Amino acid sequence: MKFTINTAEFKRVMQLVKTVAESSVSVKSDVHSICLLRAFPKESKLRLDFSLKGSFLSYQFEDIEIADVETDGEEFRRSVDLGVLSSLKFSGKTVSISLGKNKEGNTIAFSSGKMTGKLVVSHPDIEREVEASRPKDNSVELKHMFSSSMFLKALSGHNYGSHHNSAEAAKRPVRIYRNDEVAKDTLLFVSKDKLTAARIAKSYDVPTKHPIDFYILPKPLQAILNSASVESPTFYLGTSKDCWRLSCGQIDVWYPNIIQLASVNLEELREKVENLPSYALKIPVKELDDALEELSPFTDKSALFSKEDMPIVNLTTEKARTYFSINTTKAKDVLVELEGAEFTNKIGVAPNDDLMLNFKSLSECVEALTKNDTGEHLTIRWWPYQDPSSPTKGKTVCISMDDNYYWISRVLPTGNKVV
C-alpha cells in the first residue's frame, strides 16, 4: 500500500501518538508508536488507530491519496511502527510512504522533497490488540462542547506543586462543574491537596441540556488539547464511570477513568475568605511580576543560592511601606519594594510578624491567576497564626484575582520553616 499525506499533518499525528503514549504510562519508557493503519480505497480515506494501557486514539487523515492497495477496494489493514519516521526531517510539502507487500513484512519506503529511502523496521502485528481495545462508538456520549483555549488556560491553574513533586501534582483531580446558583453562566474548575486549593472561574454561557459536573486529570487532557487544538478551536467531551472521551476535528481519544472517589467543594471556603476579617494587600500585577523577577536569582539555582537555602521570601507591610525581603547563605538583607500596594486591616490588630511565603508556590499562583484574568491588581489576604477568624487551621494565605482563588495553608510565623 502507498499513501501520500501532507507533511505538517503527518507530524501532528505523530505528535498525538507520542502524547497519548506518554500520558498513558506512569514510568519513563521508549515512545510507543506502533499503529494500525486502515485504508478505505473507495472513499479515499485513511485512519490511524493506536491503543496503550486502556487509552485509545483514532485519527482520520484529512488530506490523503491512496494507491497500490492490495485489495479489491475493500478495507486494508496494516500494523506499522510509524515512530521510525517521526525523527526524519521531511523537506517536501507531502510525504509518500509505501509498505512492504508482505503483511508480516518490515519494510517502509518513503519519499519527501528530494529525499527517498527505505527503512527496515521490526514490529508485531497488533491488529488483535487494537481491536480488543477499541471502544464502542456509543459507549461514551459527547454531551459537552467547550473552547480549547479556555480549557487549557483553566487547567494550567491546577499544576501547582509541580516544583515540589511533579508526579503527585499530575495525579490531582480537577472538578469541573456548573452551578448557576453559585456563579451564573460560569464554569468552575476546582482542586485541592493537603497544602493548597485552587478555584478558577471561566465564563460559560453555552446552553446545555446536560448537567456539567465531573472530575478529570488535567495532564492527559492538556497534552491532547495542546496537540489537537490546531484542528479545531472547540472540542467535545463526554465522561462515564469507566472513561472519558474527547473529540476534536478528526481526533477521537478515550482515556480510562483512574480517578479515585473525590469530593471538592470550595464555595464555603471562598465565602469565609470574603466575609471573615483579614489583612489584605492589593498589589498592582505589574509591580508584583517585576518584584518576583528580581528575586528569582536568590531563590533558584544560581551563584546566589545553595542547596542549604530554602526558597522563602518574607512579605512585610509597615508604616505605609510594603516589601519582599530575603536572606540566604550568600545574600543578606535583600529588599524589593512593592510600590502602589494598598494595605487594609480588618482584624483590628496590626500584624506582629512577617508573612513567610514559598517563592515558587507564590510564583505559580501569580502566573496562573494572571493567565486566567486580565485584572490590574492581585490581592493577598492572611490571618494571624491560629486566629479564630482564620478560615482554616494554621496560618492561611489567600491569593486572588476577582473570582479566581488560591488558598495556601501551613504558612508558619517568622522563625519557622514553611512546609
Backbone hydrogen bonds in HBPLUS format (Angstrom, degrees):
<---DONOR---> <-ACCEPTOR-->    atom                        ^
c    i                          cat <-CA-CA->   ^        H-A-AA   ^      H-
h    n   atom  resd res      DA  || num        DHA   H-A  angle D-A-AA Bond
n    s   type  num  typ     dist DA aas  dist angle  dist       angle   num
A0099-LEU N   A0001-MET O   2.85 MM  98  5.42 159.7  1.89 156.6 162.9     1
A0002-LYS N   A0067-ALA O   2.87 MM  65  5.13 161.0  1.91 161.1 154.9     2
A0067-ALA N   A0002-LYS O   2.78 MM  65  5.13 161.5  1.82 160.1 160.6     3
A0003-PHE N   A0097-ILE O   2.94 MM  94  5.55 158.4  1.99 152.8 158.1     4
A0097-ILE N   A0003-PHE O   2.89 MM  94  5.55 164.7  1.92 161.0 164.4     5
A0004-THR N   A0065-GLU O   2.86 MM  61  5.07 153.9  1.92 143.4 151.4     6
A0065-GLU N   A0004-THR O   2.98 MM  61  5.07 142.8  2.12 142.4 151.6     7
A0005-ILE N   A0095-VAL O   2.94 MM  90  5.48 159.6  1.98 151.6 153.6     8
A0095-VAL N   A0005-ILE O   2.83 MM  90  5.48 155.9  1.88 158.3 166.5     9
A0010-PHE N   A0006-ASN O   2.93 MM   4  6.20 159.0  1.97 155.4 161.7    10
A0007-THR N   A0093-LYS O   2.88 MM  86  5.42 178.7  1.88 132.4 132.9    11
A0011-LYS N   A0007-THR O   3.01 MM   4  6.30 160.1  2.05 154.3 158.7    12
A0012-ARG N   A0008-ALA O   3.05 MM   4  6.29 149.5  2.15 141.7 150.1    13
A0013-VAL N   A0009-GLU O   2.94 MM   4  6.22 157.6  1.99 152.7 158.4    14
A0014-MET N   A0010-PHE O   3.02 MM   4  6.31 159.8  2.07 150.6 155.8    15
A0015-GLN N   A0011-LYS O   3.01 MM   4  6.19 147.5  2.12 140.1 148.9    16
A0016-LEU N   A0012-ARG O   2.93 MM   4  6.25 148.1  2.04 145.1 154.0    17
A0017-VAL N   A0013-VAL O   2.96 MM   4  6.31 159.5  2.00 153.3 158.0    18
A0018-LYS N   A0014-MET O   3.01 MM   4  6.18 162.9  2.04 144.1 149.0    19
A0019-THR N   A0015-GLN O   2.83 MM   4  6.01 152.9  1.90 144.7 152.7    20
A0020-VAL N   A0016-LEU O   2.90 MM   4  6.14 168.8  1.91 159.0 160.2    21
A0021-ALA N   A0017-VAL O   2.95 MM   4  6.09 161.0  1.99 149.5 155.4    22
A0022-GLU N   A0018-LYS O   2.89 MM   4  6.04 168.5  1.90 152.5 155.4    23
A0023-SER N   A0019-THR O   3.01 MM   4  6.10 152.3  2.09 147.8 155.0    24
A0024-SER N   A0021-ALA O   3.20 MM   3  5.23 152.4  2.28 100.2 108.5    25
A0035-CYS N   A0080-VAL O   2.95 MM  45  5.58 166.5  1.96 150.1 145.6    26
A0080-VAL N   A0035-CYS O   2.89 MM  45  5.58 156.2  1.95 156.2 164.1    27
A0036-LEU N   A0049-ASP O   2.93 MM  13  5.12 170.7  1.94 153.2 156.3    28
A0049-ASP N   A0036-LEU O   2.91 MM  13  5.12 159.5  1.95 146.8 153.6    29
A0037-LEU N   A0078-ARG O   2.84 MM  41  5.30 176.2  1.84 150.7 149.9    30
A0078-ARG N   A0037-LEU O   3.03 MM  41  5.30 148.1  2.13 145.0 151.9    31
A0038-ARG N   A0047-ARG O   2.89 MM   9  5.07 164.9  1.91 148.8 150.3    32
A0047-ARG N   A0038-ARG O   2.86 MM   9  5.07 167.2  1.88 145.7 150.0    33
A0039-ALA N   A0076-PHE O   2.81 MM  37  5.02 161.7  1.84 151.7 155.3    34
A0076-PHE N   A0039-ALA O   2.90 MM  37  5.02 158.2  1.95 143.6 150.5    35
A0040-PHE N   A0045-LYS O   2.81 MM   5  5.06 167.1  1.82 156.7 155.1    36
A0043-GLU N   A0040-PHE O   3.10 MM   3  5.66 128.2  2.38 113.9 125.8    37
A0044-SER N   A0040-PHE O   2.89 MM   4  5.79 112.9  2.35 142.6 159.7    38
A0045-LYS N   A0040-PHE O   3.16 MM   5  5.06 165.0  2.18 130.6 134.0    39
A0044-SER N   A0041-PRO O   3.11 MM   3  4.69 146.5  2.23  92.3 102.6    40
A0061-PHE N   A0046-LEU O   2.97 MM  15  5.71 161.0  2.01 173.1 179.2    41
A0048-LEU N   A0059-TYR O   2.78 MM  11  5.15 155.3  1.84 151.7 160.0    42
A0059-TYR N   A0048-LEU O   2.87 MM  11  5.15 156.9  1.92 150.2 157.1    43
A0050-PHE N   A0057-LEU O   2.87 MM   7  5.05 148.1  1.97 149.3 153.4    44
A0057-LEU N   A0050-PHE O   2.74 MM   7  5.05 162.9  1.77 156.0 160.5    45
A0052-LEU N   A0055-SER O   3.05 MM   3  5.26 154.0  2.12 135.9 141.6    46
A0055-SER N   A0052-LEU O   2.93 MM   3  5.26 164.6  1.95 124.0 125.2    47
A0056-PHE N   A0254-TRP O   2.99 MM 198  5.10 158.7  2.03 142.4 144.5    48
A0254-TRP N   A0056-PHE O   2.84 MM 198  5.10 159.2  1.88 149.1 155.7    49
A0058-SER N   A0252-ASP O   2.85 MM 194  5.16 155.4  1.91 157.3 163.2    50
A0252-ASP N   A0058-SER O   2.94 MM 194  5.16 148.1  2.04 156.1 161.4    51
A0060-GLN N   A0250-GLN O   3.23 MM 190  5.29 152.1  2.31 133.4 141.6    52
A0085-LEU N   A0082-LEU O   2.98 MM   3  5.58 154.6  2.04 115.2 122.8    53
A0086-SER N   A0083-GLY O   3.15 MM   3  5.04 140.6  2.31  95.8 107.0    54
A0088-LEU N   A0085-LEU O   3.12 MM   3  5.54 159.5  2.17 114.0 120.3    55
A0096-SER N   A0111-SER O   2.90 MM  15  5.23 171.4  1.91 159.1 162.1    56
A0111-SER N   A0096-SER O   2.96 MM  15  5.23 134.8  2.17 145.2 151.8    57
A0098-SER N   A0109-ALA O   2.75 MM  11  4.95 161.9  1.79 144.9 150.1    58
A0109-ALA N   A0098-SER O   2.86 MM  11  4.95 169.9  1.87 150.9 153.8    59
A0100-GLY N   A0107-THR O   3.02 MM   7  5.00 140.8  2.18 153.5 148.0    60
A0105-GLY N   A0102-ASN O   2.73 MM   3  4.69 157.5  1.78 109.4 115.1    61
A0121-VAL N   A0106-ASN O   2.75 MM  15  5.03 163.2  1.78 151.8 155.0    62
A0108-ILE N   A0119-LEU O   2.96 MM  11  5.20 158.2  2.01 151.2 157.0    63
A0119-LEU N   A0108-ILE O   2.74 MM  11  5.20 153.5  1.81 148.6 158.0    64
A0110-PHE N   A0117-GLY O   2.85 MM   7  5.56 165.5  1.87 156.8 160.2    65
A0117-GLY N   A0110-PHE O   3.02 MM   7  5.56 141.5  2.18 158.1 154.5    66
A0112-SER N   A0115-MET O   2.85 MM   3  5.42 156.7  1.90 157.1 163.9    67
A0115-MET N   A0112-SER O   3.01 MM   3  5.42 160.2  2.05 137.5 135.5    68
A0130-VAL N   A0126-ILE O   2.93 MM   4  6.20 164.7  1.95 165.3 169.2    69
A0131-GLU N   A0127-GLU O   2.92 MM   4  6.09 167.4  1.93 153.7 157.5    70
A0132-ALA N   A0128-ARG O   2.88 MM   4  6.03 151.2  1.96 147.2 155.3    71
A0133-SER N   A0129-GLU O   3.09 MM   4  6.28 137.3  2.28 138.8 149.6    72
A0133-SER N   A0130-VAL O   3.05 MM   3  5.12 127.6  2.34  96.1 110.1    73
A0134-ARG N   A0130-VAL O   2.90 MM   4  5.98 123.1  2.23 145.2 160.9    74
A0139-SER N   A0136-LYS O   2.94 MM   3  5.18 166.1  1.96 119.3 120.6    75
A0143-LYS N   A0141-GLU O   3.07 MM   2  5.66 118.2  2.46 109.7  93.3    76
A0144-HIS N   A0237-LEU O   3.12 MM  93  5.25 167.7  2.14 156.8 157.6    77
A0237-LEU N   A0144-HIS O   2.83 MM  93  5.25 154.9  1.89 145.8 153.0    78
A0146-PHE N   A0235-PHE O   2.96 MM  89  5.64 161.7  1.99 161.6 167.6    79
A0235-PHE N   A0146-PHE O   3.00 MM  89  5.64 153.5  2.07 153.3 160.8    80
A0151-PHE N   A0147-SER O   3.08 MM   4  6.24 163.3  2.11 148.8 153.2    81
A0148-SER N   A0233-PRO O   2.90 MM  85  5.61 171.2  1.91 142.9 145.5    82
A0152-LEU N   A0148-SER O   2.98 MM   4  6.17 162.4  2.01 152.1 157.0    83
A0153-LYS N   A0149-SER O   3.08 MM   4  6.24 161.9  2.11 148.3 152.5    84
A0154-ALA N   A0150-MET O   3.05 MM   4  6.25 166.2  2.07 151.0 154.9    85
A0155-LEU N   A0151-PHE O   2.89 MM   4  6.04 168.0  1.90 157.0 160.2    86
A0156-SER N   A0152-LEU O   3.02 MM   4  6.07 142.9  2.16 140.4 149.9    87
A0157-GLY N   A0154-ALA O   3.14 MM   3  5.56 149.6  2.23 107.3 115.9    88
A0158-HIS N   A0155-LEU O   2.96 MM   3  5.45 162.1  1.99 119.6 121.8    89
A0164-HIS N   A0161-GLY O   3.01 MM   3  5.31 140.4  2.17 104.9 116.1    90
A0165-ASN N   A0161-GLY O   2.97 MM   4  6.22 170.9  1.98 165.7 166.6    91
A0169-ALA N   A0165-ASN O   3.04 MM   4  6.27 160.2  2.08 153.3 159.6    92
A0170-ALA N   A0166-SER O   3.08 MM   4  6.20 145.7  2.21 140.0 147.6    93
A0171-LYS N   A0168-GLU O   3.05 MM   3  5.19 144.7  2.18 101.9 112.5    94
A0172-ARG N   A0169-ALA O   3.39 MM   3  5.53 165.7  2.42 105.3 109.4    95
A0174-VAL N   A0216-ILE O   2.88 MM  42  5.53 167.4  1.90 162.7 166.4    96
A0216-ILE N   A0174-VAL O   3.06 MM  42  5.53 153.2  2.14 143.8 150.7    97
A0175-ARG N   A0190-VAL O   2.81 MM  15  5.25 159.5  1.85 166.8 164.4    98
A0190-VAL N   A0175-ARG O   2.95 MM  15  5.25 162.7  1.98 149.8 155.1    99
A0176-ILE N   A0214-PHE O   2.81 MM  38  5.53 172.5  1.82 173.7 176.2   100
A0214-PHE N   A0176-ILE O   2.99 MM  38  5.53 157.3  2.05 148.4 153.9   101
A0177-TYR N   A0188-LEU O   3.03 MM  11  5.41 156.9  2.08 146.9 154.3   102
A0188-LEU N   A0177-TYR O   2.87 MM  11  5.41 175.3  1.88 167.5 166.6   103
A0178-ARG N   A0212-ILE O   2.94 MM  34  5.50 144.2  2.07 155.3 148.8   104
A0182-VAL N   A0179-ASN O   2.92 MM   3  5.44 141.0  2.08 113.5 124.1   105
A0183-ALA N   A0179-ASN O   2.91 MM   4  6.15 170.1  1.92 160.0 162.5   106
A0204-TYR N   A0185-ASP O   2.84 MM  19  5.10 179.4  1.84 127.1 127.2   107
A0187-LEU N   A0202-LYS O   2.67 MM  15  5.10 168.9  1.68 160.4 162.7   108
A0202-LYS N   A0187-LEU O   2.85 MM  15  5.10 158.7  1.89 149.4 156.4   109
A0189-PHE N   A0200-ILE O   2.83 MM  11  5.08 156.9  1.89 153.5 160.6   110
A0200-ILE N   A0189-PHE O   2.85 MM  11  5.08 167.0  1.86 151.1 155.6   111
A0191-SER N   A0198-ALA O   3.08 MM   7  5.45 150.2  2.17 147.2 151.7   112
A0198-ALA N   A0191-SER O   2.87 MM   7  5.45 162.8  1.90 154.4 156.1   113
A0193-ASP N   A0196-THR O   2.81 MM   3  5.54 153.7  1.88 163.6 171.8   114
A0409-SER N   A0195-LEU O   2.98 MM 214  5.51 173.4  1.98 167.6 169.4   115
A0197-ALA N   A0407-TRP O   2.95 MM 210  5.13 147.4  2.05 143.4 150.7   116
A0407-TRP N   A0197-ALA O   2.88 MM 210  5.13 161.5  1.91 147.2 150.8   117
A0199-ARG N   A0405-TYR O   2.96 MM 206  5.11 162.6  1.99 144.4 144.5   118
A0405-TYR N   A0199-ARG O   2.85 MM 206  5.11 156.8  1.90 146.3 154.0   119
A0222-GLN N   A0218-PRO O   2.79 MM   4  5.81 163.1  1.81 163.7 168.1   120
A0223-ALA N   A0219-LYS O   2.99 MM   4  6.16 162.2  2.03 152.2 157.3   121
A0224-ILE N   A0220-PRO O   3.00 MM   4  6.20 162.5  2.03 150.0 153.7   122
A0225-LEU N   A0221-LEU O   2.98 MM   4  6.12 167.7  2.00 149.7 153.6   123
A0226-ASN N   A0222-GLN O   2.87 MM   4  5.98 157.2  1.92 152.3 158.3   124
A0227-SER N   A0223-ALA O   3.28 MM   4  6.48 147.3  2.39 138.6 146.4   125
A0227-SER N   A0224-ILE O   3.11 MM   3  5.23 122.3  2.46  97.4 111.6   126
A0228-ALA N   A0224-ILE O   2.71 MM   4  5.82 149.2  1.80 151.3 162.0   127
A0229-SER N   A0225-LEU O   2.83 MM   4  5.29 148.1  1.93 144.6 146.2   128
A0231-GLU N   A0228-ALA O   2.78 MM   3  5.54 154.3  1.84 124.9 132.6   129
A0236-TYR N   A0247-SER O   2.84 MM  11  5.10 169.2  1.85 154.5 158.2   130
A0247-SER N   A0236-TYR O   2.92 MM  11  5.10 159.7  1.96 144.4 148.5   131
A0238-GLY N   A0245-ARG O   2.96 MM   7  5.18 153.0  2.03 147.7 152.8   132
A0245-ARG N   A0238-GLY O   2.74 MM   7  5.18 164.3  1.77 156.5 159.7   133
A0240-SER N   A0243-CYS O   2.75 MM   3  5.34 139.5  1.91 159.1 172.8   134
A0257-ASN N   A0242-ASP O   2.69 MM  15  5.15 174.0  1.69 130.4 128.2   135
A0244-TRP N   A0255-TYR O   2.98 MM  11  5.55 154.1  2.05 155.2 163.4   136
A0255-TYR N   A0244-TRP O   2.94 MM  11  5.55 162.1  1.97 164.3 169.3   137
A0246-LEU N   A0253-VAL O   2.84 MM   7  5.23 162.1  1.87 154.5 160.7   138
A0253-VAL N   A0246-LEU O   2.83 MM   7  5.23 165.3  1.85 159.6 164.2   139
A0248-CYS N   A0251-ILE O   2.89 MM   3  5.13 156.4  1.94 140.5 148.3   140
A0251-ILE N   A0248-CYS O   2.93 MM   3  5.13 162.3  1.96 127.0 129.9   141
A0270-ARG N   A0266-LEU O   2.89 MM   4  6.14 156.8  1.95 151.9 158.9   142
A0271-GLU N   A0267-GLU O   2.94 MM   4  6.16 158.8  1.98 148.4 153.5   143
A0272-LYS N   A0268-GLU O   3.02 MM   4  6.28 153.8  2.09 144.7 151.8   144
A0273-VAL N   A0269-LEU O   3.00 MM   4  6.24 162.1  2.04 151.9 156.3   145
A0274-GLU N   A0270-ARG O   3.00 MM   4  6.25 156.7  2.06 148.8 155.0   146
A0275-ASN N   A0271-GLU O   2.98 MM   4  6.08 147.7  2.09 145.3 153.7   147
A0276-LEU N   A0272-LYS O   2.75 MM   4  5.52 157.4  1.80 156.5 159.1   148
A0346-LYS N   A0278-SER O   3.09 MM  68  5.33 163.6  2.12 146.2 147.8   149
A0279-TYR N   A0382-TRP O   2.96 MM 103  5.36 175.9  1.96 169.0 167.7   150
A0382-TRP N   A0279-TYR O   3.03 MM 103  5.36 150.4  2.12 138.3 145.3   151
A0280-ALA N   A0344-THR O   2.89 MM  64  5.06 153.4  1.97 153.2 156.4   152
A0344-THR N   A0280-ALA O   2.78 MM  64  5.06 159.7  1.82 154.2 158.4   153
A0281-LEU N   A0380-ILE O   2.83 MM  99  5.15 149.8  1.92 141.6 151.8   154
A0380-ILE N   A0281-LEU O   2.91 MM  99  5.15 160.0  1.96 140.6 146.4   155
A0282-LYS N   A0342-GLU O   2.86 MM  60  5.03 167.3  1.88 148.3 148.7   156
A0342-GLU N   A0282-LYS O   2.86 MM  60  5.03 161.0  1.90 144.1 149.7   157
A0283-ILE N   A0378-LEU O   2.83 MM  95  5.37 175.5  1.83 162.9 162.8   158
A0378-LEU N   A0283-ILE O   2.89 MM  95  5.37 159.0  1.93 152.6 157.9   159
A0288-LEU N   A0284-PRO O   3.02 MM   4  6.34 156.8  2.07 155.2 162.1   160
A0285-VAL N   A0376-GLU O   2.84 MM  91  5.55 168.9  1.86 136.5 139.6   161
A0289-ASP N   A0285-VAL O   2.85 MM   4  6.08 166.5  1.87 160.2 163.8   162
A0290-ASP N   A0286-LYS O   3.04 MM   4  6.19 163.1  2.07 147.2 151.6   163
A0291-ALA N   A0287-GLU O   3.05 MM   4  6.24 155.0  2.12 141.9 148.8   164
A0292-LEU N   A0288-LEU O   2.98 MM   4  6.22 163.4  2.01 155.9 159.4   165
A0293-GLU N   A0289-ASP O   3.01 MM   4  6.21 152.8  2.08 147.2 155.0   166
A0294-GLU N   A0290-ASP O   3.01 MM   4  6.28 153.7  2.08 147.0 153.6   167
A0295-LEU N   A0291-ALA O   3.02 MM   4  6.26 143.2  2.16 144.5 154.7   168
A0296-SER N   A0292-LEU O   3.07 MM   4  6.07 131.3  2.32 141.7 152.3   169
A0298-PHE N   A0295-LEU O   2.92 MM   3  5.61 147.2  2.03 124.2 133.6   170
A0299-THR N   A0296-SER O   3.10 MM   3  5.25 160.8  2.13 110.1 116.2   171
A0305-PHE N   A0302-SER O   3.18 MM   3  5.34 170.2  2.19 111.6 113.8   172
A0309-ASP N   A0306-SER O   3.00 MM   3  5.56 156.3  2.06 116.1 123.2   173
A0312-ILE N   A0310-MET O   2.70 MM   2  5.49 136.8  1.88 111.0  96.8   174
A0359-PHE N   A0311-PRO O   2.74 MM  48  5.53 164.1  1.76 158.8 163.3   175
A0313-VAL N   A0357-LEU O   2.93 MM  44  5.44 164.8  1.95 158.1 162.0   176
A0357-LEU N   A0313-VAL O   2.88 MM  44  5.44 166.9  1.89 163.6 168.0   177
A0314-ASN N   A0325-SER O   2.93 MM  11  5.14 173.8  1.94 154.7 156.8   178
A0325-SER N   A0314-ASN O   2.89 MM  11  5.14 144.9  2.01 140.7 149.9   179
A0315-LEU N   A0355-LEU O   2.78 MM  40  5.01 156.1  1.84 139.8 148.1   180
A0355-LEU N   A0315-LEU O   3.06 MM  40  5.01 176.0  2.06 144.1 144.9   181
A0316-THR N   A0323-TYR O   2.96 MM   7  5.53 174.2  1.96 164.9 166.6   182
A0323-TYR N   A0316-THR O   3.01 MM   7  5.53 154.3  2.07 150.9 159.0   183
A0318-GLU N   A0321-ARG O   2.85 MM   3  5.28 163.8  1.87 156.1 160.1   184
A0321-ARG N   A0318-GLU O   2.86 MM   3  5.28 139.8  2.02 111.7 124.2   185
A0338-LEU N   A0322-THR O   2.90 MM  16  5.55 167.5  1.91 148.4 145.7   186
A0324-PHE N   A0336-VAL O   2.88 MM  12  5.18 162.8  1.91 148.4 148.8   187
A0336-VAL N   A0324-PHE O   2.91 MM  12  5.18 155.5  1.97 146.4 151.1   188
A0326-ILE N   A0334-VAL O   2.98 MM   8  5.29 142.5  2.12 142.7 151.8   189
A0334-VAL N   A0326-ILE O   3.16 MM   8  5.29 161.2  2.20 164.2 158.8   190
A0328-THR N   A0331-ALA O   2.75 MM   3  5.02 169.4  1.76 152.3 156.1   191
A0362-LEU N   A0358-ASN O   2.96 MM   4  6.17 167.3  1.97 161.7 165.6   192
A0363-SER N   A0359-PHE O   2.89 MM   4  6.07 160.2  1.93 148.2 154.0   193
A0364-GLU N   A0360-LYS O   2.93 MM   4  6.09 156.8  1.99 144.8 150.8   194
A0365-CYS N   A0361-SER O   3.04 MM   4  6.30 163.9  2.06 151.9 155.4   195
A0366-VAL N   A0362-LEU O   2.95 MM   4  6.18 168.2  1.97 156.9 159.9   196
A0367-GLU N   A0363-SER O   2.94 MM   4  6.03 165.0  1.96 150.0 154.4   197
A0368-ALA N   A0364-GLU O   3.02 MM   4  6.19 162.9  2.05 150.5 155.1   198
A0369-LEU N   A0365-CYS O   2.91 MM   4  6.07 163.7  1.94 154.6 159.2   199
A0370-THR N   A0366-VAL O   3.00 MM   4  6.09 167.7  2.01 152.3 155.7   200
A0371-LYS N   A0367-GLU O   3.05 MM   4  6.11 138.4  2.22 138.0 149.0   201
A0372-ASN N   A0368-ALA O   3.13 MM   4  6.29 139.1  2.31 140.6 150.3   202
A0372-ASN N   A0369-LEU O   3.18 MM   3  5.20 128.4  2.46  94.7 107.7   203
A0373-ASP N   A0369-LEU O   2.98 MM   4  5.98 110.1  2.49 140.9 157.5   204
A0379-THR N   A0400-SER O   2.93 MM  21  5.34 173.1  1.94 160.5 162.1   205
A0400-SER N   A0379-THR O   2.92 MM  21  5.34 161.7  1.95 153.4 159.5   206
A0381-ARG N   A0398-CYS O   2.79 MM  17  5.03 166.6  1.80 152.5 157.2   207
A0398-CYS N   A0381-ARG O   2.85 MM  17  5.03 163.9  1.88 145.3 149.5   208
A0387-ASP N   A0384-PRO O   3.05 MM   3  5.22 148.0  2.15 136.7 128.5   209
A0390-SER N   A0387-ASP O   3.01 MM   3  5.44 162.1  2.04 115.8 121.7   210
A0411-VAL N   A0395-LYS O   3.07 MM  16  5.04 148.4  2.18 157.7 153.1   211
A0397-VAL N   A0408-ILE O   2.94 MM  11  5.24 162.1  1.97 150.0 156.0   212
A0408-ILE N   A0397-VAL O   2.84 MM  11  5.24 166.8  1.86 158.2 162.6   213
A0399-ILE N   A0406-TYR O   2.83 MM   7  5.13 158.0  1.88 147.7 155.1   214
A0406-TYR N   A0399-ILE O   2.79 MM   7  5.13 132.8  2.01 146.8 160.8   215
A0401-MET N   A0404-ASN O   2.98 MM   3  5.35 155.1  2.05 149.1 156.4   216
A0404-ASN N   A0401-MET O   2.96 MM   3  5.35 168.3  1.98 136.2 138.2   217
A0416-ASN N   A0413-PRO O   3.08 MM   3  5.91 153.0  2.16 146.1 148.4   218
